[in-house]
Amino acid sequence: MRKEVKPSFDERNFTSILHIDRNLFDFKKLRNFAKEKSLLEKPDIHVTIIGRETGELIKKDIERLPDFTQLVKKIKKLLEIQWKIYPINKTYFISKTYKEYCNEKRKSLVQFIEMPAIGGFYKKLNEILQMNLKTPIPHVTLFANSTRKETRLRGIGIYSKKQFKNLKPKLIK
C-alpha cells in the first residue's frame, strides 16, 4: 500500500517532516508489546525528511553560502517532489540514552518504510548546500516514551544504518 504526502519545512531549524495517515500502520498488533514496555501511542505519525541533527549541521554551515533567502526557496522547491511511502512489515524496539539531556532515556517502536524519493532528495540537497549529508533511514515512530515528561512522545532520530545497529534493535514483527 502506498500513500502520497506533502512535507512541511521549518525555516528556523532547517527541518522537514511528512505527516502520514496512521491507518497505514497496524497499531493493534503492537499494543500489547507497547504496554509491556510502558510505551505511549503517538497520536501524530510522521516521517522525518530533515531531522534535528541534520538541520543543526545545515545551520552551522549556512553562513558560507550566498543568499539565504534563495537557499530556503530552493530547499522548499526541492521538497515539492512527489513523496510516496510504502510501509514495510518490520517493526523494531529501540532505546537510547541522551547524555546531553541529563541522561534522558528514550524508547520507541519504529516501523521501517520505503521512500523511493529520499535518496534523490539528499543528492540534490547536498548539491544545493555543497555538503555531504547522510540519507536517513526512513521510518515512523508508532509508540514512544521517555524519562523526561516533556519528550515522552518524541522518537529517536536514526541517521544511518550504523547508528541504527548501535541502538541494538529488537525485531518485533
C-alpha positions as a Markdown table, in Angstrom:
| # | Residue | x | y | z |
|---|---|---|---|---|
| 1 | Met | 0.0 | 0.0 | 0.0 |
| 2 | Arg | 1.3 | 3.5 | -0.8 |
| 3 | Lys | 0.3 | 7.0 | 0.2 |
| 4 | Glu | 1.2 | 10.3 | -1.4 |
| 5 | Val | 2.0 | 13.0 | 1.2 |
| 6 | Lys | 3.2 | 16.6 | 1.3 |
| 7 | Pro | 6.0 | 17.8 | 3.6 |
| 8 | Ser | 6.3 | 20.7 | 6.0 |
| 9 | Phe | 9.5 | 22.8 | 6.3 |
| 10 | Asp | 10.7 | 24.7 | 9.4 |
| 11 | Glu | 12.9 | 27.5 | 8.1 |
| 12 | Arg | 14.2 | 28.4 | 11.5 |
| 13 | Asn | 15.5 | 24.9 | 12.3 |
| 14 | Phe | 16.0 | 23.6 | 8.7 |
| 15 | Thr | 13.9 | 20.5 | 9.5 |
| 16 | Ser | 11.2 | 18.8 | 7.4 |
| 17 | Ile | 8.6 | 16.2 | 8.2 |
| 18 | Leu | 5.8 | 14.4 | 6.3 |
| 19 | His | 2.6 | 13.8 | 8.2 |
| 20 | Ile | 1.3 | 10.3 | 7.4 |
| 21 | Asp | -2.1 | 8.7 | 7.7 |
| 22 | Arg | -1.9 | 6.5 | 10.8 |
| 23 | Asn | -4.3 | 4.0 | 9.3 |
| 24 | Leu | -1.4 | 2.7 | 7.1 |
| 25 | Phe | 0.0 | 1.0 | 10.2 |
| 26 | Asp | -1.3 | -1.9 | 12.3 |
| 27 | Phe | -1.3 | -0.5 | 15.9 |
| 28 | Lys | -3.5 | -3.3 | 17.2 |
| 29 | Lys | -0.7 | -5.9 | 16.7 |
| 30 | Leu | 1.8 | -3.8 | 18.7 |
| 31 | Arg | -0.3 | -2.5 | 21.6 |
| 32 | Asn | 0.4 | -5.5 | 24.0 |
| 33 | Phe | 4.1 | -5.2 | 23.4 |
| 34 | Ala | 4.0 | -1.4 | 23.8 |
| 35 | Lys | 2.1 | -1.8 | 27.1 |
| 36 | Glu | 4.7 | -4.2 | 28.4 |
| 37 | Lys | 7.4 | -1.7 | 27.7 |
| 38 | Ser | 5.4 | 1.3 | 29.0 |
| 39 | Leu | 5.3 | 2.9 | 25.6 |
| 40 | Leu | 2.7 | 5.5 | 24.7 |
| 41 | Glu | 0.9 | 5.5 | 21.3 |
| 42 | Lys | 1.7 | 8.5 | 19.2 |
| 43 | Pro | -1.3 | 10.4 | 18.0 |
| 44 | Asp | 0.6 | 12.1 | 15.2 |
| 45 | Ile | 2.5 | 9.9 | 12.7 |
| 46 | His | 5.2 | 11.4 | 10.5 |
| 47 | Val | 8.5 | 10.5 | 8.8 |
| 48 | Thr | 11.4 | 12.9 | 9.2 |
| 49 | Ile | 13.0 | 14.1 | 6.0 |
| 50 | Ile | 15.5 | 16.5 | 7.5 |
| 51 | Gly | 15.9 | 15.8 | 11.2 |
| 52 | Arg | 17.1 | 18.0 | 14.1 |
| 53 | Glu | 20.8 | 16.9 | 13.9 |
| 54 | Thr | 20.9 | 17.4 | 10.1 |
| 55 | Gly | 19.2 | 20.8 | 10.5 |
| 56 | Glu | 21.8 | 21.8 | 13.0 |
| 57 | Leu | 24.6 | 20.8 | 10.6 |
| 58 | Ile | 23.0 | 22.9 | 7.9 |
| 59 | Lys | 22.6 | 25.9 | 10.2 |
| 60 | Lys | 26.2 | 25.8 | 11.3 |
| 61 | Asp | 27.4 | 25.7 | 7.7 |
| 62 | Ile | 24.9 | 28.1 | 6.1 |
| 63 | Glu | 26.9 | 31.3 | 6.6 |
| 64 | Arg | 29.4 | 30.3 | 3.9 |
| 65 | Leu | 26.7 | 30.1 | 1.3 |
| 66 | Pro | 25.4 | 33.2 | -0.5 |
| 67 | Asp | 21.8 | 34.5 | -0.4 |
| 68 | Phe | 20.0 | 32.8 | 2.5 |
| 69 | Thr | 16.5 | 33.6 | 1.1 |
| 70 | Gln | 17.3 | 31.9 | -2.3 |
| 71 | Leu | 18.6 | 28.9 | -0.5 |
| 72 | Val | 15.4 | 28.5 | 1.5 |
| 73 | Lys | 13.4 | 28.8 | -1.7 |
| 74 | Lys | 15.5 | 26.1 | -3.4 |
| 75 | Ile | 15.0 | 23.7 | -0.4 |
| 76 | Lys | 11.2 | 24.3 | -0.4 |
| 77 | Lys | 11.1 | 23.7 | -4.2 |
| 78 | Leu | 13.1 | 20.5 | -3.8 |
| 79 | Leu | 10.6 | 19.3 | -1.1 |
| 80 | Glu | 7.8 | 19.6 | -3.7 |
| 81 | Ile | 8.9 | 16.4 | -5.3 |
| 82 | Gln | 6.4 | 13.5 | -5.3 |
| 83 | Trp | 6.8 | 11.7 | -2.0 |
| 84 | Lys | 5.4 | 8.2 | -1.7 |
| 85 | Ile | 5.7 | 5.8 | 1.2 |
| 86 | Tyr | 5.4 | 2.1 | 1.3 |
| 87 | Pro | 5.1 | 0.6 | 4.8 |
| 88 | Ile | 7.4 | -2.4 | 5.4 |
| 89 | Asn | 6.3 | -5.1 | 7.8 |
| 90 | Lys | 9.3 | -4.7 | 10.1 |
| 91 | Thr | 8.9 | -3.1 | 13.5 |
| 92 | Tyr | 11.8 | -2.7 | 16.0 |
| 93 | Phe | 12.1 | -1.8 | 19.6 |
| 94 | Ile | 14.9 | 0.6 | 20.2 |
| 95 | Ser | 16.2 | 2.7 | 23.2 |
| 96 | Lys | 18.8 | 5.4 | 23.6 |
| 97 | Thr | 20.2 | 7.4 | 26.5 |
| 98 | Tyr | 20.8 | 11.1 | 25.8 |
| 99 | Lys | 23.7 | 12.2 | 28.0 |
| 100 | Glu | 23.3 | 15.8 | 26.9 |
| 101 | Tyr | 19.8 | 15.8 | 28.4 |
| 102 | Cys | 20.7 | 14.7 | 32.0 |
| 103 | Asn | 20.8 | 11.0 | 30.9 |
| 104 | Glu | 17.3 | 11.0 | 29.5 |
| 105 | Lys | 16.3 | 7.5 | 28.4 |
| 106 | Arg | 14.0 | 7.2 | 25.4 |
| 107 | Lys | 12.5 | 4.1 | 24.0 |
| 108 | Ser | 10.4 | 3.6 | 20.8 |
| 109 | Leu | 8.7 | 1.2 | 18.5 |
| 110 | Val | 9.7 | 2.2 | 15.0 |
| 111 | Gln | 8.4 | 0.7 | 11.7 |
| 112 | Phe | 10.5 | 1.0 | 8.5 |
| 113 | Ile | 9.1 | 2.4 | 5.3 |
| 114 | Glu | 10.3 | 2.6 | 1.8 |
| 115 | Met | 10.5 | 6.1 | 0.5 |
| 116 | Pro | 11.9 | 6.0 | -3.1 |
| 117 | Ala | 12.4 | 9.7 | -3.4 |
| 118 | Ile | 14.6 | 10.1 | -0.3 |
| 119 | Gly | 17.9 | 9.2 | -1.9 |
| 120 | Gly | 17.5 | 11.6 | -4.9 |
| 121 | Phe | 16.3 | 14.3 | -2.5 |
| 122 | Tyr | 19.5 | 14.1 | -0.4 |
| 123 | Lys | 21.7 | 14.0 | -3.5 |
| 124 | Lys | 20.1 | 17.3 | -4.7 |
| 125 | Leu | 20.1 | 18.8 | -1.2 |
| 126 | Asn | 23.8 | 18.1 | -0.9 |
| 127 | Glu | 24.4 | 19.8 | -4.3 |
| 128 | Ile | 22.4 | 22.9 | -3.3 |
| 129 | Leu | 24.2 | 23.1 | 0.1 |
| 130 | Gln | 27.6 | 21.9 | -1.1 |
| 131 | Met | 27.6 | 19.4 | 1.8 |
| 132 | Asn | 27.8 | 15.7 | 2.3 |
| 133 | Leu | 24.7 | 14.9 | 4.5 |
| 134 | Lys | 23.8 | 11.3 | 5.1 |
| 135 | Thr | 20.5 | 10.0 | 3.9 |
| 136 | Pro | 18.4 | 8.9 | 7.0 |
| 137 | Ile | 16.7 | 5.6 | 7.3 |
| 138 | Pro | 13.1 | 6.1 | 6.5 |
| 139 | His | 10.9 | 5.1 | 9.5 |
| 140 | Val | 8.0 | 6.1 | 11.6 |
| 141 | Thr | 7.7 | 6.1 | 15.3 |
| 142 | Leu | 4.5 | 4.4 | 16.4 |
| 143 | Phe | 5.0 | 4.3 | 20.2 |
| 144 | Ala | 7.4 | 6.1 | 22.4 |
| 145 | Asn | 8.3 | 7.1 | 26.0 |
| 146 | Ser | 11.0 | 9.0 | 27.8 |
| 147 | Thr | 12.2 | 9.6 | 31.4 |
| 148 | Arg | 11.5 | 13.4 | 30.6 |
| 149 | Lys | 7.9 | 14.3 | 30.7 |
| 150 | Glu | 8.2 | 17.0 | 28.0 |
| 151 | Thr | 9.7 | 14.5 | 25.5 |
| 152 | Arg | 7.5 | 11.5 | 26.2 |
| 153 | Leu | 6.2 | 11.2 | 22.7 |
| 154 | Arg | 9.5 | 12.1 | 20.9 |
| 155 | Gly | 11.2 | 9.4 | 18.9 |
| 156 | Ile | 14.8 | 8.6 | 18.4 |
| 157 | Gly | 16.5 | 10.0 | 15.3 |
| 158 | Ile | 18.0 | 7.4 | 13.1 |
| 159 | Tyr | 20.5 | 8.9 | 10.7 |
| 160 | Ser | 22.4 | 5.9 | 9.4 |
| 161 | Lys | 22.5 | 2.1 | 9.3 |
| 162 | Lys | 25.5 | 2.1 | 11.6 |
| 163 | Gln | 23.7 | 4.3 | 14.2 |
| 164 | Phe | 20.6 | 2.0 | 14.0 |
| 165 | Lys | 22.8 | -1.1 | 14.5 |
| 166 | Asn | 24.4 | 0.6 | 17.6 |
| 167 | Leu | 20.9 | 1.0 | 19.1 |
| 168 | Lys | 20.7 | -2.8 | 19.3 |
| 169 | Pro | 17.3 | -3.0 | 17.8 |
| 170 | Lys | 14.9 | -5.9 | 18.6 |
| 171 | Leu | 12.7 | -7.0 | 15.7 |
| 172 | Ile | 9.1 | -7.2 | 16.8 |
| 173 | Lys | 7.4 | -8.4 | 13.6 |
